[in-house]
Amino acid sequence: MTRLYGGVMPVGRYAPSPTGTLHVGNLRTALVAWLWSRHDGSGFRMRFEDHDRHQAATEHERAQLRDLAALGLDWDEPVTRTSDRWARYDAVLDELIERDLTFPCWCSRRDIREAAAAPHAPVEGYPGTCRDLDGTGRAERAATARVEAPSLRLRGGGEPVDFVDAVVGPVSGTVDDIVLRRGDGLPSYNLTVSVDEIDEGIEIVVRADDLVPVTPAQIRIIQLLDGMRPTYAHVPLAVAPGTGRRLAKRDGAVTLAELEAVGWTAEGVRTELARSLGLCGLDEVPTPADLVASFDPTRLVRRPWIYDLDERTPW
């Protein structure tokens, strides 16, 4: 189910965290990402964002790839992993430090909560405690801090970032002094994903719309590194019936294996996902090739999908 990646086509990607089995909400987003790339002959990359050193595992990667392949999705080699690129992220951080675009921060989460609760404090975000410290101030913070080692923050300073999302529409945000490297030495998600988009030549990022709020920060990092800003397309989530909360594995039969165990076929699941997205009618059972040929991003449903497959007759 793989195709060789030549490195010359504009590409999209799907980048799950390999901490467990994908549920149908994840698979639904993956289907859109794949169709968005493949419908015009573009490349499609798989990237495992394995920041979680305790739960990420190669068996989860294999299971996720099996489920994607069962739905008819393919991808271009090589499959990449965040954990294989620590040296690259360190080099980028060294560059940003050299350009005086960062500062060390000794604030714990408790410190930030307490600062936010103080009179006249900003409503949210980092309060700037360590941003402008001189050498003496940094030494004092290091001596009295609750944390063992400082994090590294971007000098964001409320920089405005606007973009037009291909699904959500116009988005306006500001970039706080976000963490680029955690106190344990690991680069942050916002840093790694931004560097990966640049290095892999990603031109379309399709993902769930709960990530809209972090997108301005990622765009800012890409700008600072002179990278190409991708087009972003944030797809509404699959949500649990009754509660409207984000779909999770506690919400019944939600993985492909669980649905297959009660009689669903991969074809049936793929078709229902396509229907939930507005990409085919109730009387259609399209193949992956059919979906690629007919895909039109303007037809995508712009509201959350209320999940109900585990309450319906499988097929």
Secondary structure, DSSP 4 states (H G I P E B T S, - for coil): -EEE--S-S-EEEE----SS--BHHHHHHHHHHHHHHHTTT-EEEEEE----TTT--HHHHHHHHHHHHHTT--EEEEEEEGGG-HHHHHHHHHHHHHTT-EEEE---HHHHHHHHHSTT--SSS---TTTT--HHHHHHHHHH-SSSS-EEEE--TTEEEEEEETTTEEEEEEE---EEE-TTSPBPHHHHHHHHHHHTTEEEEEEEGGGGGGHHHHHHHHHHTTPPPPEEEEEPPEE-TTT-PBP-TTSSS-BHHHHHHTT--HHHHHHHHHHHTTSS-TT----HHHHHHH--GGGS--S-EE--GGGS---
